């Protein structure tokens, strides 16, 4: 792990509660393992994993104020559930507070809660690491997701998107249209991939 990441880790620790910090380390190391598995840049994955929840412990009303002040768009779903804003706000903090200029890292942080169509490998790694890291409470299909993450990243992504929608709908929680859009995109993408392999 490079020195910059270690410096950032100490800084991040000051702004997160104990559970969130443990989760953050879990995501960072899981992202690093997935980066090794898929042959992509490990420092980028470790950095995005470390900073993905940097805005999580900011109170919701403050998240809204900070987004307005810094001209960060707030969707109706985000107004209904301001916790979702921590992804976009986290990308903003990664750039302004931790001096991350790499767009691929900032984009991966920004889309780690809802996903987006045509995600990059790094986007997928952070989205998945956030769900499957070892400290995460057992979610439905967790063992399957953890297995798939290292076998077929797109299948894993689709499984997690599907389960997220089922969870939100079953509890009557607001669904961000970006999550639905991402789910539909990967449903079509995997169907097309399957047809091409026949």
Backbone as CSV, one residue per row, in Angstrom:
resi,resn,N_x,N_y,N_z,CA_x,CA_y,CA_z,C_x,C_y,C_z
1,UNK,0.847,-1.182,0.000,0.000,0.000,0.000,0.889,1.240,0.000
2,UNK,0.588,2.195,-0.896,1.501,3.340,-0.937,1.276,4.306,0.234
3,UNK,2.267,5.142,0.447,2.299,6.043,1.606,1.118,7.007,1.631
4,UNK,0.732,7.523,0.444,-0.394,8.465,0.361,-1.670,7.850,0.908
5,UNK,-1.884,6.584,0.583,-3.096,5.908,1.032,-3.085,5.796,2.553
6,UNK,-1.935,5.521,3.123,-1.825,5.409,4.576,-2.095,6.759,5.259
7,UNK,-1.614,7.836,4.663,-1.859,9.189,5.194,-3.368,9.487,5.141
8,UNK,-3.985,9.173,4.000,-5.430,9.397,3.845,-6.227,8.553,4.839
9,UNK,-5.781,7.328,5.060,-6.481,6.422,5.977,-6.562,7.044,7.378
10,UNK,-5.454,7.636,7.833,-5.430,8.265,9.166,-6.372,9.472,9.223
11,UNK,-6.449,10.191,8.114,-7.325,11.372,8.056,-8.797,10.942,8.039
12,UNK,-9.100,9.941,7.227,-10.476,9.435,7.106,-10.991,8.967,8.468
13,UNK,-10.136,8.316,9.221,-10.523,7.746,10.522,-11.132,8.790,11.458
14,UNK,-10.661,10.034,11.351,-11.149,11.116,12.220,-12.610,11.474,11.942
15,UNK,-13.072,11.203,10.726,-14.409,11.655,10.318,-15.467,10.545,10.312
16,UNK,-15.069,9.339,10.671,-16.010,8.213,10.641,-16.160,7.605,12.027
17,UNK,-17.355,7.065,12.296,-17.499,6.339,13.558,-16.810,4.980,13.410
18,UNK,-16.682,4.256,14.514,-15.902,3.013,14.541,-16.417,1.982,13.513
19,UNK,-17.740,1.770,13.506,-18.315,0.781,12.572,-18.092,1.168,11.120
20,UNK,-18.270,2.459,10.825,-18.104,2.928,9.437,-16.644,2.825,9.024
21,UNK,-15.739,3.107,9.958,-14.316,3.002,9.644,-13.933,1.543,9.370
22,UNK,-14.443,0.625,10.193,-14.171,-0.807,9.955,-14.721,-1.260,8.613
23,UNK,-15.932,-0.791,8.291,-16.534,-1.101,6.981,-15.650,-0.548,5.861
24,UNK,-15.178,0.680,6.044,-14.336,1.339,5.038,-13.058,0.539,4.762
25,UNK,-12.418,0.076,5.831,-11.207,-0.749,5.642,-11.555,-2.050,4.918
26,UNK,-12.697,-2.632,5.274,-13.145,-3.855,4.599,-13.347,-3.633,3.115
27,UNK,-13.966,-2.503,2.766,-14.199,-2.176,1.344,-12.865,-1.937,0.640
28,UNK,-11.970,-1.214,1.306,-10.669,-0.915,0.707,-9.917,-2.205,0.366
29,UNK,-9.835,-3.121,1.330,-9.084,-4.361,1.090,-9.792,-5.288,0.095
30,UNK,-11.129,-5.315,0.139,-11.888,-6.139,-0.826,-11.702,-5.575,-2.236
31,UNK,-11.724,-4.244,-2.349,-11.500,-3.600,-3.652,-10.098,-3.936,-4.170
32,UNK,-9.118,-3.942,-3.264,-7.753,-4.305,-3.659,-7.679,-5.737,-4.157
33,UNK,-8.373,-6.649,-3.470,-8.387,-8.059,-3.883,-9.057,-8.220,-5.250
34,UNK,-10.164,-7.503,-5.468,-10.856,-7.581,-6.768,-9.993,-6.977,-7.876
35,UNK,-9.271,-5.897,-7.552,-8.366,-5.289,-8.541,-7.286,-6.289,-8.949
36,UNK,-6.749,-7.039,-7.966,-5.745,-8.072,-8.285,-6.373,-9.152,-9.159
37,UNK,-7.585,-9.562,-8.806,-8.262,-10.633,-9.558,-8.486,-10.236,-11.012
38,UNK,-8.884,-8.976,-11.252,-9.229,-8.550,-12.615,-8.108,-7.778,-13.311
39,UNK,-6.932,-7.736,-12.678,-5.753,-7.156,-13.331,-5.851,-5.673,-13.587
40,UNK,-6.405,-4.937,-12.626,-6.485,-3.489,-12.803,-5.697,-2.793,-11.686
41,UNK,-5.545,-1.490,-11.797,-4.700,-0.712,-10.897,-5.148,-0.825,-9.430
42,UNK,-4.276,-1.363,-8.584,-4.628,-1.608,-7.196,-4.689,-0.322,-6.371
43,UNK,-3.794,0.626,-6.607,-3.822,1.875,-5.841,-5.122,2.645,-6.068
44,UNK,-5.597,2.642,-7.302,-6.880,3.315,-7.589,-8.011,2.639,-6.814
45,UNK,-8.031,1.308,-6.842,-9.081,0.560,-6.149,-9.006,0.788,-4.639
46,UNK,-7.795,0.759,-4.069,-7.627,0.986,-2.628,-8.065,2.403,-2.244
47,UNK,-7.699,3.381,-3.069,-8.046,4.783,-2.783,-9.554,4.995,-2.853
48,UNK,-10.181,4.498,-3.911,-11.640,4.655,-4.053,-12.362,3.928,-2.919
49,UNK,-11.881,2.744,-2.558,-12.480,2.001,-1.447,-12.359,2.747,-0.130
50,UNK,-11.195,3.337,0.104,-10.942,4.076,1.341,-11.833,5.317,1.456
51,UNK,-12.056,5.998,0.334,-12.778,7.277,0.376,-14.261,7.165,0.028
52,UNK,-14.735,5.966,-0.299,-16.107,5.837,-0.824,-17.170,6.341,0.160
53,UNK,-16.946,6.187,1.468,-17.938,6.623,2.468,-17.459,7.834,3.262
54,UNK,-16.574,8.633,2.688,-16.004,9.758,3.453,-17.059,10.779,3.882
55,UNK,-18.222,10.798,3.207,-19.286,11.743,3.582,-20.426,11.061,4.347
56,UNK,-20.284,9.785,4.628,-21.382,9.000,5.209,-21.822,9.515,6.579
57,UNK,-20.908,9.927,7.429,-21.250,10.312,8.804,-21.649,11.784,8.946
58,UNK,-21.752,12.492,7.832,-22.228,13.883,7.867,-23.749,13.830,8.060
59,UNK,-24.317,14.604,8.996,-25.779,14.576,9.182,-26.517,14.918,7.881
60,UNK,-27.693,14.314,7.693,-28.425,14.463,6.426,-28.743,15.905,6.052
61,UNK,-29.141,16.716,7.034,-29.462,18.113,6.702,-28.211,18.852,6.228
62,UNK,-27.068,18.508,6.810,-25.801,19.125,6.390,-25.403,18.632,4.988
63,UNK,-25.676,17.351,4.699,-25.401,16.825,3.348,-26.135,17.666,2.304
64,UNK,-27.425,17.935,2.564,-28.229,18.732,1.623,-27.642,20.136,1.481
65,UNK,-27.315,20.752,2.611,-26.727,22.115,2.568,-25.421,22.127,1.777
66,UNK,-24.562,21.145,2.028,-23.264,21.095,1.330,-23.454,20.881,-0.171
67,UNK,-24.415,20.044,-0.539,-24.680,19.809,-1.967,-25.167,21.089,-2.634
68,UNK,-26.092,21.785,-1.975,-26.611,23.042,-2.542,-25.487,24.072,-2.690
69,UNK,-24.687,24.192,-1.640,-23.602,25.171,-1.640,-22.590,24.893,-2.759
70,UNK,-22.347,23.603,-3.034,-21.335,23.234,-4.032,-21.929,22.824,-5.379
71,UNK,-23.208,23.207,-5.582,-23.908,22.983,-6.862,-23.910,21.505,-7.279
72,UNK,-24.155,20.627,-6.311,-24.266,19.193,-6.593,-25.749,18.881,-6.715
73,UNK,-26.169,18.374,-7.860,-27.583,18.103,-8.131,-28.159,17.116,-7.117
74,UNK,-29.368,17.420,-6.628,-30.073,16.525,-5.694,-31.356,16.054,-6.380
75,UNK,-31.470,14.745,-6.585,-32.671,14.189,-7.234,-33.812,14.087,-6.221
76,UNK,-35.064,13.925,-6.695,-36.177,13.741,-5.752,-35.953,12.556,-4.809
77,UNK,-35.377,11.465,-5.321,-35.107,10.286,-4.473,-34.088,10.636,-3.389
78,UNK,-33.124,11.504,-3.729,-32.104,11.911,-2.752,-32.679,12.864,-1.701
79,UNK,-33.649,13.712,-2.116,-34.323,14.554,-1.121,-35.113,13.681,-0.151
80,UNK,-35.741,12.615,-0.694,-36.542,11.709,0.138,-35.651,10.863,1.051
81,UNK,-34.439,10.562,0.577,-33.510,9.736,1.353,-32.110,10.354,1.237
82,UNK,-31.843,11.440,2.009,-30.582,12.186,1.870,-29.327,11.354,2.110
83,UNK,-29.480,10.201,2.753,-28.333,9.318,2.972,-27.660,8.959,1.637
84,UNK,-28.469,8.872,0.567,-27.934,8.542,-0.766,-26.909,9.570,-1.254
85,UNK,-27.008,10.792,-0.728,-26.109,11.860,-1.187,-24.655,11.629,-0.804
86,UNK,-24.408,10.696,0.118,-23.026,10.525,0.581,-22.090,10.086,-0.544
87,UNK,-22.641,9.475,-1.605,-21.785,9.038,-2.716,-21.273,10.242,-3.512
88,UNK,-22.201,11.086,-3.964,-21.810,12.289,-4.720,-20.957,13.223,-3.859
89,UNK,-21.400,13.390,-2.618,-20.673,14.279,-1.704,-19.301,13.690,-1.378
90,UNK,-19.219,12.375,-1.291,-17.941,11.700,-1.052,-16.963,11.956,-2.188
91,UNK,-17.475,11.953,-3.423,-16.615,12.244,-4.582,-16.115,13.687,-4.514
92,UNK,-17.020,14.586,-4.097,-16.636,15.994,-3.953,-15.544,16.146,-2.879
93,UNK,-15.727,15.476,-1.740,-14.728,15.558,-0.653,-13.403,14.913,-1.057
94,UNK,-13.493,13.810,-1.807,-12.260,13.146,-2.270,-11.425,14.121,-3.095
95,UNK,-12.102,14.932,-3.912,-11.390,15.912,-4.746,-10.922,17.112,-3.921
96,UNK,-11.822,17.658,-3.076,-11.501,18.926,-2.402,-10.671,18.745,-1.124
97,UNK,-10.933,17.673,-0.372,-10.285,17.501,0.926,-9.081,16.553,0.858
98,UNK,-9.174,15.555,-0.049,-8.095,14.549,-0.142,-7.272,14.715,-1.419
99,UNK,-7.605,15.748,-2.197,-6.829,16.137,-3.393,-6.703,15.021,-4.429
100,UNK,-7.797,14.303,-4.634,-7.822,13.261,-5.669,-8.243,13.916,-6.982
101,UNK,-7.375,13.851,-7.968,-7.686,14.449,-9.269,-8.060,13.408,-10.316
102,UNK,-7.937,12.136,-9.970,-8.186,11.046,-10.922,-9.692,10.848,-11.089
103,UNK,-10.203,11.155,-12.290,-11.652,11.080,-12.556,-12.194,9.672,-12.343
104,UNK,-11.399,8.658,-12.648,-11.901,7.284,-12.524,-12.205,6.945,-11.062
105,UNK,-11.387,7.469,-10.152,-11.616,7.248,-8.714,-12.851,8.026,-8.256
106,UNK,-12.948,9.284,-8.667,-14.077,10.130,-8.267,-15.397,9.565,-8.802
107,UNK,-15.387,9.089,-10.040,-16.605,8.508,-10.627,-17.028,7.239,-9.900
108,UNK,-16.052,6.408,-9.527,-16.365,5.162,-8.812,-16.998,5.461,-7.453
109,UNK,-16.505,6.512,-6.773,-17.084,6.914,-5.484,-18.498,7.444,-5.704
110,UNK,-18.663,8.287,-6.734,-19.960,8.940,-6.984,-21.078,7.955,-7.312
111,UNK,-20.751,6.814,-7.920,-21.833,5.893,-8.330,-21.891,4.625,-7.479
112,UNK,-21.240,4.625,-6.317,-21.152,3.361,-5.578,-22.434,2.944,-4.862
113,UNK,-23.424,3.846,-4.749,-24.676,3.426,-4.100,-25.755,3.043,-5.109
114,UNK,-25.811,3.740,-6.231,-26.894,3.478,-7.197,-26.411,2.714,-8.428
115,UNK,-25.101,2.756,-8.675,-24.600,2.221,-9.943,-24.982,3.156,-11.077
116,UNK,-24.607,2.783,-12.290,-24.999,3.540,-13.490,-24.774,2.627,-14.689
117,UNK,-25.484,2.864,-15.793,-25.213,2.061,-16.991,-23.759,2.243,-17.437
118,UNK,-23.237,1.226,-18.080,-21.866,1.258,-18.629,-20.816,1.610,-17.574
119,UNK,-20.854,0.925,-16.455,-19.870,1.163,-15.405,-18.499,0.666,-15.849
120,UNK,-17.456,1.366,-15.399,-16.091,0.915,-15.673,-15.783,-0.246,-14.724
121,UNK,-14.668,-0.903,-14.958,-14.264,-1.990,-14.062,-14.097,-1.460,-12.634
122,UNK,-13.486,-0.283,-12.478,-13.298,0.282,-11.137,-14.647,0.603,-10.486
123,UNK,-15.587,1.155,-11.257,-16.935,1.430,-10.726,-17.547,0.149,-10.159
124,UNK,-17.447,-0.937,-10.935,-18.031,-2.223,-10.521,-17.346,-2.754,-9.265
125,UNK,-16.033,-2.626,-9.230,-15.259,-3.120,-8.078,-15.696,-2.423,-6.787
126,UNK,-15.860,-1.105,-6.830,-16.239,-0.369,-5.608,-17.683,-0.667,-5.226
127,UNK,-18.557,-0.717,-6.204,-19.972,-1.038,-5.930,-20.074,-2.407,-5.245
128,UNK,-19.363,-3.379,-5.786,-19.426,-4.751,-5.265,-18.706,-4.874,-3.922
129,UNK,-17.521,-4.279,-3.812,-16.764,-4.360,-2.552,-17.572,-3.782,-1.393
130,UNK,-18.348,-2.742,-1.672,-19.183,-2.113,-0.646,-20.201,-3.107,-0.075
131,UNK,-20.690,-4.017,-0.922,-21.680,-5.008,-0.492,-21.074,-6.234,0.161
132,UNK,-19.949,-6.687,-0.368,-19.471,-8.027,0.037,-18.330,-8.015,1.051
133,UNK,-17.873,-6.826,1.462,-16.720,-6.793,2.383,-17.036,-7.620,3.641
134,UNK,-15.998,-8.170,4.292,-16.206,-9.135,5.383,-17.003,-8.642,6.588
135,UNK,-17.014,-7.323,6.860,-17.741,-6.807,8.022,-19.229,-6.612,7.776
136,UNK,-19.652,-6.733,6.527,-21.034,-6.481,6.140,-21.964,-7.519,6.765
137,UNK,-23.088,-7.053,7.304,-24.084,-7.993,7.848,-24.542,-8.899,6.710
138,UNK,-24.851,-10.143,7.043,-25.268,-11.102,6.012,-26.530,-10.610,5.307
139,UNK,-26.420,-10.391,4.027,-27.560,-9.994,3.200,-28.018,-11.226,2.421
140,UNK,-29.242,-11.200,1.853,-29.661,-12.351,1.054,-28.651,-12.606,-0.080
141,UNK,-28.385,-13.853,-0.360,-27.480,-14.254,-1.462,-26.030,-13.802,-1.273
142,UNK,-25.630,-13.521,-0.030,-24.280,-13.006,0.216,-23.195,-13.998,-0.233
143,UNK,-23.369,-15.277,0.123,-22.353,-16.278,-0.245,-22.223,-16.358,-1.760
144,UNK,-23.357,-16.333,-2.441,-23.377,-16.379,-3.910,-22.694,-15.135,-4.490
145,UNK,-23.005,-13.958,-3.929,-22.404,-12.703,-4.407,-20.893,-12.724,-4.210
146,UNK,-20.445,-13.214,-3.054,-18.997,-13.259,-2.789,-18.291,-14.211,-3.743
147,UNK,-18.941,-15.311,-4.066,-18.348,-16.263,-5.018,-18.298,-15.641,-6.421
148,UNK,-19.432,-15.091,-6.845,-19.526,-14.506,-8.191,-18.578,-13.330,-8.391
149,UNK,-18.343,-12.559,-7.331,-17.487,-11.368,-7.443,-16.126,-11.712,-8.032
150,UNK,-15.627,-12.911,-7.707,-14.295,-13.310,-8.178,-14.360,-14.220,-9.409
151,UNK,-15.584,-14.526,-9.855,-15.749,-15.391,-11.035,-16.284,-14.631,-12.238
152,UNK,-17.343,-13.841,-12.026,-17.969,-13.093,-13.116,-18.511,-11.791,-12.543
153,UNK,-17.745,-10.728,-12.704,-18.073,-9.455,-12.053,-19.411,-8.888,-12.524
154,UNK,-19.763,-9.096,-13.801,-21.040,-8.574,-14.310,-22.235,-9.333,-13.731
155,UNK,-22.105,-10.639,-13.606,-23.173,-11.446,-12.991,-23.362,-11.029,-11.530
156,UNK,-22.260,-10.774,-10.843,-22.316,-10.348,-9.444,-23.008,-8.993,-9.332
157,UNK,-22.618,-8.071,-10.188,-23.211,-6.736,-10.196,-24.725,-6.830,-10.393
158,UNK,-25.144,-7.637,-11.357,-26.569,-7.800,-11.659,-27.313,-8.374,-10.445
159,UNK,-26.742,-9.384,-9.815,-27.348,-10.002,-8.626,-27.556,-8.963,-7.520
160,UNK,-26.538,-8.133,-7.275,-26.623,-7.134,-6.217,-27.635,-6.038,-6.548
161,UNK,-27.687,-5.623,-7.805,-28.670,-4.614,-8.231,-30.088,-5.155,-8.047
162,UNK,-30.290,-6.391,-8.467,-31.612,-7.029,-8.342,-32.022,-7.122,-6.868
163,UNK,-31.100,-7.593,-6.039,-31.407,-7.747,-4.614,-31.665,-6.398,-3.935
164,UNK,-30.943,-5.359,-4.364,-31.165,-4.011,-3.803,-32.579,-3.533,-4.099
165,UNK,-33.017,-3.728,-5.339,-34.370,-3.299,-5.726,-35.425,-4.072,-4.952
166,UNK,-35.237,-5.377,-4.833,-36.184,-6.219,-4.089,-36.271,-5.737,-2.634
167,UNK,-35.108,-5.477,-2.035,-35.049,-5.028,-0.642,-35.788,-3.693,-0.462
168,UNK,-35.471,-2.720,-1.321,-36.079,-1.388,-1.200,-37.589,-1.452,-1.408
169,UNK,-38.022,-2.197,-2.453,-39.453,-2.290,-2.751,-40.210,-3.022,-1.645
170,UNK,-39.602,-4.077,-1.092,-40.279,-4.852,-0.042,-40.472,-4.036,1.232
171,UNK,-39.643,-3.009,1.430,-39.755,-2.174,2.627,-40.404,-0.821,2.335
172,UNK,-40.862,-0.650,1.110,-41.523,0.603,0.735,-40.606,1.808,0.774
173,UNK,-39.300,1.560,0.586,-38.328,2.657,0.602,-38.197,3.265,-0.798
174,UNK,-37.847,4.548,-0.890,-37.719,5.156,-2.221,-36.588,4.503,-3.026
175,UNK,-36.882,4.258,-4.301,-35.874,3.674,-5.198,-35.335,4.794,-6.075
176,UNK,-34.028,4.964,-6.057,-33.422,5.973,-6.926,-33.553,5.493,-8.371
177,UNK,-34.078,6.347,-9.275,-34.225,5.934,-10.675,-32.908,5.440,-11.291
178,UNK,-31.772,5.934,-10.785,-30.469,5.497,-11.309,-30.249,4.007,-11.055
179,UNK,-30.719,3.506,-9.905,-30.562,2.075,-9.589,-31.391,1.232,-10.552
180,UNK,-32.628,1.684,-10.787,-33.524,0.960,-11.703,-32.954,0.952,-13.127
181,UNK,-32.451,2.099,-13.534,-31.860,2.250,-14.872,-30.640,1.319,-15.025
182,UNK,-29.814,1.276,-13.982,-28.618,0.428,-13.998,-29.014,-1.044,-14.063
183,UNK,-30.004,-1.425,-13.257,-30.496,-2.804,-13.241,-30.985,-3.209,-14.635
184,UNK,-31.809,-2.365,-15.255,-32.354,-2.684,-16.589,-31.249,-2.770,-17.644
185,UNK,-30.254,-1.888,-17.511,-29.130,-1.904,-18.457,-28.385,-3.236,-18.375
186,UNK,-28.056,-3.673,-17.157,-27.268,-4.911,-17.004,-28.095,-6.166,-17.272
187,UNK,-29.394,-6.068,-17.081,-30.275,-7.190,-17.436,-30.189,-7.430,-18.945
188,UNK,-30.315,-6.343,-19.723,-30.212,-6.437,-21.192,-28.808,-6.845,-21.621
189,UNK,-27.810,-6.241,-20.982,-26.410,-6.499,-21.311,-26.070,-7.986,-21.144
190,UNK,-26.495,-8.568,-20.029,-26.186,-9.985,-19.769,-26.965,-10.911,-20.694
191,UNK,-28.207,-10.518,-21.025,-29.008,-11.317,-21.966,-28.314,-11.346,-23.329
192,UNK,-27.838,-10.174,-23.756,-27.148,-10.059,-25.051,-25.854,-10.883,-25.030
193,UNK,-25.121,-10.796,-23.935,-23.875,-11.540,-23.783,-24.122,-13.060,-23.866
194,UNK,-25.226,-13.476,-23.243,-25.607,-14.892,-23.240,-25.959,-15.366,-24.651
195,UNK,-26.731,-14.525,-25.365,-27.123,-14.879,-26.740,-25.906,-14.991,-27.657
196,UNK,-24.947,-14.083,-27.447,-23.738,-14.066,-28.283,-22.859,-15.314,-28.030
197,UNK,-22.944,-15.859,-26.815,-22.099,-17.007,-26.490,-22.715,-18.345,-26.949
198,UNK,-23.985,-18.299,-27.385,-24.651,-19.536,-27.821,-24.161,-19.971,-29.209
